[in-house]
Amino acid sequence: IKEYEERIKNPRGDHRDKDLFIPGFEDESFFQTPHIRFCAVSSIEHGHSEPITDLQWIPDHYQITAQGLPTENLAMNCSQIMTCAFDNQVLFWETRVPRAGVKPLSKKERDIINPMGVPLTFKHLDLTWKPFLRVNN
C-alpha cells in the first residue's frame, strides 16, 4: 500500500497544465479583456438595440446567402461576421466591398493622418454598414 499511497492521494488526470502558472511569472494581461480599435461602425438604426454578447467570423469554407442558406465559399476567405445580442437577434454582416456604388478613395483622403490609428481597411463600410440577414427570436 505504501507504494500506491501517493497515487491514491493525488486526483487522477493529466497534470501537464500545472506548469502553466508558475507563481511570479503569470502574464497579467491574460486575465484582462483586450481593447480593440474599431474599423467600421454601422448606423444605429441598422444594428443591435442591446449590447452585443458574441461576435464570430463565419469559417472560410462556407458563406451564408441573403436568404440564410449556407453555401460553399470558393474564394476560401473569411468575409462574414455573425453577432448576437441581448435583443434576441442574430445578425449576419458582410465585410467585402460591394460590387457597385463604392468609389475608391482620392489621394487626399488616403493621405489623411488618422490620429486614432484606425486603419482604412473597412472605410467603405463606415456608417453605411448594415446586416444582410437578421434572425429574430
Secondary structure, DSSP 4 states (H G I P E B T S, - for coil): -GGGHHHHHSPSS--GGGGG--TT---GGGGSPPP---S--B-GGGS-SS-EEEEEEPPTTEEE-TTS-EEE-TT----EEEEEETTSEEEEEE-SPPSSS-PPPPHHHHH---TT---STTGGGTTTB--SEEEE-
